[in-house]
Structures are given as structure tokens and as C-alpha cells.
Amino acid sequence: MARRERVYLLGLTGCLIVSLLCSTVTGVDPSTTIECFVHTAMKHRAVKNGCRPYDINIRGCWGRCDSYQVPELLPPYVYSVHPSCIQDSVTPTTIQLPDCDEGVDSTYVYESANSCKCQSISDVTTAYDYRPDYYLT
């Protein structure tokens, strides 16, 4: 068994023990609290040339995913697994924007989440930012 696999198994065993202790002591069941869900009240601002910005309600992903870091003695000195809650399946949704200039195609297409999952993501293809206006009030 390779060193990384042993470290990974040790890390998982430690997480399981901590999870069992937490569920016993505080009454929290980690198997039901770390999950990824479809969130139905997220806001997206549709922006298209020739049309005024329009806020739409979309289905996106929200939740918590299990992650861990294990220290190593050699560079990069840490082995990390930090999955994020991402779309598993989507439906392309088409709407007509209500306030566009004459002669501009008002069609706007966006993806709406059907299901979500925890998965490691690439920093090359993913934008990391925080938008407090994502949630409808």
C-alpha cells in the first residue's frame, strides 16, 4: 500500500472516530448534516447587450462537503482534499428578457440545477467568489 493511501486511510479513520464522538456527545448526526442540496431561491442577474439587467430566480447548489488535510514531511507538506458542492445534472432553461432594445433578440439561456454532488473542482475552470446577493430576500 502506497504512503498516500495509508495516510488517506488514517485520515478517514480519524474523521470517523471524531464523527462518532460528536454524534454521541452533541446529538448531531454527521451523516445527515454534511450534504449537498439543490437550493431553489438563488438569484442570478441576466446581463445581455441591448437589454437591461434582469434578476431571475434559479436552482443552484448549496451545502457542505466533507474535506480534510493531512500533513506530510516532504513538499508540498500537506495533502488536501476539499470538494465543493457542484451541479450534478442541469436543465438548460430559456427565458425572454422583458426589457430589450428594438431588434435585439431577448432570448436568454441559463443552466438550472436538477441535482447536486460533492466533488473536487479545478481552479482553472471555476471562479471563486462570494456573492451575498445570490440569495433572495
Contact map, one row per residue, 1 for C-alpha under 8 A:
11101100000000000000000000000000000000000000000000000000000000000000000000000000000000000000000000000000000000000000000000000000000000000
11111100000000000000000000000000000000000000000000000000000000000000000000000000000000000000000000000000000000000000000000000000000000000
11111110000000000000000000000000000000000000000000000000000000000000000000000000000000000000000000000000000000000000000000000000000000000
01111111000000000000000000000000000000000000000000000000000000000000000000000000000000000000000000000000000000000000000000000000000000000
11111111100000000000000000000000000000000000000000000000000000000000000000000000000000000000000000000000000000000000000000000000000000000
11111111110000000000000000000000000000000000000000000000000000000000000000000000000000000000000000000000000000000000000000000000000000000
00111111111000000000000000000000000000000000000000000000000000000000010000000000000000000000000000000000000000000000000000000000000000000
00011111111100000000000000000000000000000000000000000000000000000000010000000000000000000000000000000000000000000000000000000000000000000
00001111111110000000000000000000000000000000000000000000000000000000000000000000000000000000000000000000000000000000000000000000000000000
00000111111111000000000000000000000000000000000000000000000000000000000000000000000000000000000000000000000000000000000000000000000000000
00000011111111100000000000000000000000000000000000000000000000000001010000000000000000000000000000000000000000000000000000000000000000000
00000001111111110000000000000000000000000000000000000000000000000000000000000000000000000000000000000000000000000000000000000000000000000
00000000111111111000000000000000000000000000000000000000000000000000000000000000000000000000000000000000000000000000000000000000000000000
00000000011111111100000000000000000000000000000000000000000000000000000000000000000000000000000000000000000000000000000000000000000000000
00000000001111111110000000000000000000000000000000000000000000000000000000000000000000000000000000000000000000000000000000000000000000000
00000000000111111111000000000000000000000000000000000000000000000000000000000000000000000000000000000000000000000000000000000000000000000
00000000000011111111100000000000000000000000000000000000000000000000000000000000000000000000000000000000000000000000000000000000000000000
00000000000001111111110000000000000000000000000000000000000000000000000000000000000000000000000000000000000000000000000000000000000000000
00000000000000111111111000001100000000000000000000000000000000000000000000000000000000000000000000000000000000000000000000000000000000000
00000000000000011111111100000000000000000000000000000000000000000000000000000000000000000000000000000000000000000000000000000000000000000
00000000000000001111111110000000000000000000000000000000000000000000000000000000000000000000000000000000000000000000000000000000000000000
00000000000000000111111111111000000000000000000000000000000000000000000000000000000000000000000000000000000000000000000000000000000000000
00000000000000000011111111111100000000000000000000000000000000000000000000000000000000000000000000000000000000000000000000000000000000000
00000000000000000001111111110000000000000000000000000000000000000000000000000000000000000000000000000000000000000000000000000000000000000
00000000000000000000111111100000000000000000000000000000000000000000000000000000000000000000000000000000000000000000000000000000000000000
00000000000000000000011111110000000000000000000000000000000000000000000000000000000000000000000000000000000000000000000000000000000000000
00000000000000000000011111111000000000000000000000000000000000000000000000000000000000000000000000000000000000000000000000000000000000000
00000000000000000000011101111100100000000000000000000000000000000000000000000000000000000000000000000000000000000000000000000000000000000
00000000000000000010011000111111100000000000000000000000000000000000000000000000000000000000000000000000000000000000000000000000000000000
00000000000000000010001000011111110000000000000000000000000000000000000000000000000000000000000000000000000000000000000000000000000000000
00000000000000000000000000001111111000000000000000000000000000000000000000000000000000000000000000000000000000000000000000000000000000000
00000000000000000000000000001111111000000000000000000000000000000000000000000000000000000000000000000000000000000000000000000000000000000
00000000000000000000000000011111111000000000000000000000000000010000000000000000000000000000000000000000000000000000000000000000000000000
00000000000000000000000000000111111100000000000000000000000000111100000000000000000000000000000000000000000000000000000000000000000000000
00000000000000000000000000000011111110000000000000000000000000111000000000000000000000000000000000000000000000000000110000000000000000000
00000000000000000000000000000000011111000000000000000000000011111000000000000000000011000000000000000000000000000001110000000000000000000
00000000000000000000000000000000001111100000000000000000000011100000000000000000000010000000000000000000000000000011100000000000000000000
00000000000000000000000000000000000111110000000000000000001111000000000000000000000000000000000000000000000000001111000000000000000000000
00000000000000000000000000000000000011111100000000000000001111000000000000000000000000000000000000000000000000000000000000000000000000000
00000000000000000000000000000000000001111100000000000000111100000000000000000000000000000000000000000000000000000000000000000000000000000
00000000000000000000000000000000000000111110000000000000111000000000000000000000000000000000000000000000000000000000000000000000000000110
00000000000000000000000000000000000000111111000000000000111100000000000000000000000000000000000000000000000000000000000000000000000001110
00000000000000000000000000000000000000001111100000000011110000000000000000000000000000000000000000000000000000000000000000000000000011110
00000000000000000000000000000000000000000111110000000011110000000000000000000000000000000000000000000000000000000000000000000000000001000
00000000000000000000000000000000000000000011111000001111000000000000000000000000000000000000000000000000000000000000000000000000000000000
00000000000000000000000000000000000000000001111100001111000000000000000000000000000000000000000000000000000100000000000000000000000000000
00000000000000000000000000000000000000000000111110111100000000000000000000000000000000000000000000000000000000000000000000000000000000000
00000000000000000000000000000000000000000000011111111000000000000000000000000000000000000000000000000000000100000000000000000000000000000
00000000000000000000000000000000000000000000001111100000000000000000000000000000000000000000000000000000000000000000000000000000000000000
00000000000000000000000000000000000000000000000111110000000000000000000000000000000000000000000000011001000000000000000000000000000000000
00000000000000000000000000000000000000000000001111111000000000000000000000000000000000000000000010111001010000000000000000000000000000000
00000000000000000000000000000000000000000000001101111100000000000000000000000000000000000000000000110000000000000000000000000000000000000
00000000000000000000000000000000000000000000111100111110000000000000000000000000000000000000000000000000000000000000000000000000000000000
00000000000000000000000000000000000000000000111000011111000000000000000000000000000000000000000011000000000000000000000000000000000000000
00000000000000000000000000000000000000000011110000001111100000000000000000000000000000000000000000000000000000000000000000000000000000000
00000000000000000000000000000000000000000011110000000111110000000000000000000000000000000000000000000000000000000000000000000000000000000
00000000000000000000000000000000000000011111000000000011111000000000000000000000000000000000000000000000000000000000000000000000000000010
00000000000000000000000000000000000000011111000000000001111100000000000000000000000000000000000000000000000000010000000000000000000000000
00000000000000000000000000000000000001111100000000000000111110000000000000000000000000000000000000000000000000011100000000000000000000000
00000000000000000000000000000000000001110100000000000000011111000000000000000000000000100000000000000000000000011000000000000000000000000
00000000000000000000000000000000000111100000000000000000001111100000000000000000000011100000000000000000000000001011000000000000000000000
00000000000000000000000000000000000111100000000000000000000111110000000000000000000011000000000000000000000000000000000000000000000000000
00000000000000000000000000000000011110000000000000000000000011111000000000000000000010000000000000000000000000000000000000000000000000000
00000000000000000000000000000000111100000000000000000000000001111100000000000000000110000000000000000000000000000000000000000000000000000
00000000000000000000000000000000011100000000000000000000000000111110000000000000011110000000000000000000000000000000010000000000000000000
00000000000000000000000000000000010000000000000000000000000000011111000000000000011000000000000000000000000000000000000000000000000000000
00000000000000000000000000000000000000000000000000000000000000001111100000000001111000000000000000000000000000000000000000000000000000000
00000000001000000000000000000000000000000000000000000000000000000111110000000001110000000000000000000000000000000000000000000000000000000
00000000000000000000000000000000000000000000000000000000000000000011111000000111100000000000000000000000000000000000000000000000000000000
00000011001000000000000000000000000000000000000000000000000000000001111100000111000000000000000000000000000000000000000000000000000000000
00000000000000000000000000000000000000000000000000000000000000000000111110001110000000000000000000000000000000000000000000000000000000000
00000000000000000000000000000000000000000000000000000000000000000000011111111110000000000000000000000000000000000000000000000000000000000
00000000000000000000000000000000000000000000000000000000000000000000001111101000000000000000000000000000000000000000000000000000000000000
00000000000000000000000000000000000000000000000000000000000000000000000111111000000000000000000000000000000000000000000000000000000000000
00000000000000000000000000000000000000000000000000000000000000000000000111111100000000000000000000000000000000000000000000000000000000000
00000000000000000000000000000000000000000000000000000000000000000000000101111110000000000000000000000000000000000000000000000000000000000
00000000000000000000000000000000000000000000000000000000000000000000001111111110000000000000000000000000000000000000000000000000000000000
00000000000000000000000000000000000000000000000000000000000000000000111100111111000000000000000000000000000000000000000000000000000000000
00000000000000000000000000000000000000000000000000000000000000000000111100011111100000000000000000000000000000000000000000000000000000000
00000000000000000000000000000000000000000000000000000000000000000011110000000111110000000000000000000000000000000000000000000000000000000
00000000000000000000000000000000000000000000000000000000000000000011100000000011111000000000000000000000000000000000000100000000000000000
00000000000000000000000000000000000000000000000000000000000000001111000000000001111100000000000000000000000000000000000100000000000000000
00000000000000000000000000000000000000000000000000000000000000001110000000000000111110000000000000000000000000000000011110000000000000000
00000000000000000000000000000000000000000000000000000000000000011000000000000000011111000000000000000000000000000000011110000000000000000
00000000000000000000000000000000000110000000000000000000000011111000000000000000001111100000000000000000000000000001111000000000000000000
00000000000000000000000000000000000100000000000000000000000011000000000000000000000111110000000000000000000000000001111000000000000000000
00000000000000000000000000000000000000000000000000000000000110000000000000000000000011111100000000000000000000001111100000000000000000000
00000000000000000000000000000000000000000000000000000000000000000000000000000000000001111100000000000000000000001111100000000000000000000
00000000000000000000000000000000000000000000000000000000000000000000000000000000000000111110000000000000000000001111000000000000000000000
00000000000000000000000000000000000000000000000000000000000000000000000000000000000000111111000000000000000000111110000000000000000000000
00000000000000000000000000000000000000000000000000000000000000000000000000000000000000001111100000000000000000111100000000000000000000000
00000000000000000000000000000000000000000000000000000000000000000000000000000000000000000111110000000000000011110000000000000000000000000
00000000000000000000000000000000000000000000000000000000000000000000000000000000000000000011111000000000000011110000000000000000000000000
00000000000000000000000000000000000000000000000000000000000000000000000000000000000000000001111100000000001111000000000000000000000000000
00000000000000000000000000000000000000000000000000000000000000000000000000000000000000000000111110000000001110000000000000000000000000000
00000000000000000000000000000000000000000000000000000000000000000000000000000000000000000000011111000000011100000000000000000000000000000
00000000000000000000000000000000000000000000000000100100000000000000000000000000000000000000001111110000011100000000000000000000000000000
00000000000000000000000000000000000000000000000000000100000000000000000000000000000000000000000111110000010000000000000000000000000000000
00000000000000000000000000000000000000000000000000110000000000000000000000000000000000000000000011111000000000000000000000000000000000000
00000000000000000000000000000000000000000000000001110000000000000000000000000000000000000000000011111101110000000000000000000000000000000
00000000000000000000000000000000000000000000000001100000000000000000000000000000000000000000000000111111000000000000000000000000000000000
00000000000000000000000000000000000000000000000000000000000000000000000000000000000000000000000000011111000000000000000000000000000000000
00000000000000000000000000000000000000000000000000000000000000000000000000000000000000000000000000001111100000000000000000000000000000000
00000000000000000000000000000000000000000000000001100000000000000000000000000000000000000000000000011111110000000000000000000000000000000
00000000000000000000000000000000000000000000000000000000000000000000000000000000000000000000000000010011111000000000000000000000000000000
00000000000000000000000000000000000000000000000000100000000000000000000000000000000000000000000111010001111100000000000000000000000000000
00000000000000000000000000000000000000000000000000000000000000000000000000000000000000000000011110000000111110000000000000000000000000000
00000000000000000000000000000000000000000000010100000000000000000000000000000000000000000000011110000000011111000000000000000000000000000
00000000000000000000000000000000000000000000000000000000000000000000000000000000000000000001111000000000001111100000000000000000000000000
00000000000000000000000000000000000000000000000000000000000000000000000000000000000000000001110000000000000111110000000000000000000000000
00000000000000000000000000000000000000000000000000000000000000000000000000000000000000000111100000000000000011111000000000000000000000000
00000000000000000000000000000000000000000000000000000000011100000000000000000000000000000111100000000000000001111100000000000000000000000
00000000000000000000000000000000000001000000000000000000001110000000000000000000000000111110000000000000000000111111000000000000000000000
00000000000000000000000000000000000001000000000000000000001000000000000000000000000000111110000000000000000000011111000000000000000000000
00000000000000000000000000000000000011000000000000000000000010000000000000000000000000111100000000000000000000001111100000000000000000000
00000000000000000000000000000000000111000000000000000000000010000000000000000000000011111000000000000000000000001111110000000000000000000
00000000000000000000000000000000001110000000000000000000000000000000000000000000000011110000000000000000000000000011111000000000000000000
00000000000000000000000000000000001100000000000000000000000000001000000000000000001111000000000000000000000000000001111100000000000000000
00000000000000000000000000000000000000000000000000000000000000000000000000000000001111000000000000000000000000000000111110000000000000000
00000000000000000000000000000000000000000000000000000000000000000000000000000000111100000000000000000000000000000000011111000000000000000
00000000000000000000000000000000000000000000000000000000000000000000000000000000001100000000000000000000000000000000001111101100000000000
00000000000000000000000000000000000000000000000000000000000000000000000000000000000000000000000000000000000000000000000111111100000000000
00000000000000000000000000000000000000000000000000000000000000000000000000000000000000000000000000000000000000000000000011111111000000000
00000000000000000000000000000000000000000000000000000000000000000000000000000000000000000000000000000000000000000000000001111100000000000
00000000000000000000000000000000000000000000000000000000000000000000000000000000000000000000000000000000000000000000000011111110000000000
00000000000000000000000000000000000000000000000000000000000000000000000000000000000000000000000000000000000000000000000011111111000000000
00000000000000000000000000000000000000000000000000000000000000000000000000000000000000000000000000000000000000000000000000101111100000000
00000000000000000000000000000000000000000000000000000000000000000000000000000000000000000000000000000000000000000000000000100111110000000
00000000000000000000000000000000000000000000000000000000000000000000000000000000000000000000000000000000000000000000000000000011111000000
00000000000000000000000000000000000000000000000000000000000000000000000000000000000000000000000000000000000000000000000000000001111100000
00000000000000000000000000000000000000000000000000000000000000000000000000000000000000000000000000000000000000000000000000000000111111000
00000000000000000000000000000000000000000000000000000000000000000000000000000000000000000000000000000000000000000000000000000000011111100
00000000000000000000000000000000000000000010000000000000000000000000000000000000000000000000000000000000000000000000000000000000001111110
00000000000000000000000000000000000000000111000000000000000000000000000000000000000000000000000000000000000000000000000000000000001111110
00000000000000000000000000000000000000001110000000000000000000000000000000000000000000000000000000000000000000000000000000000000000111111
00000000000000000000000000000000000000001110000000000000100000000000000000000000000000000000000000000000000000000000000000000000000011111
00000000000000000000000000000000000000000000000000000000000000000000000000000000000000000000000000000000000000000000000000000000000000111
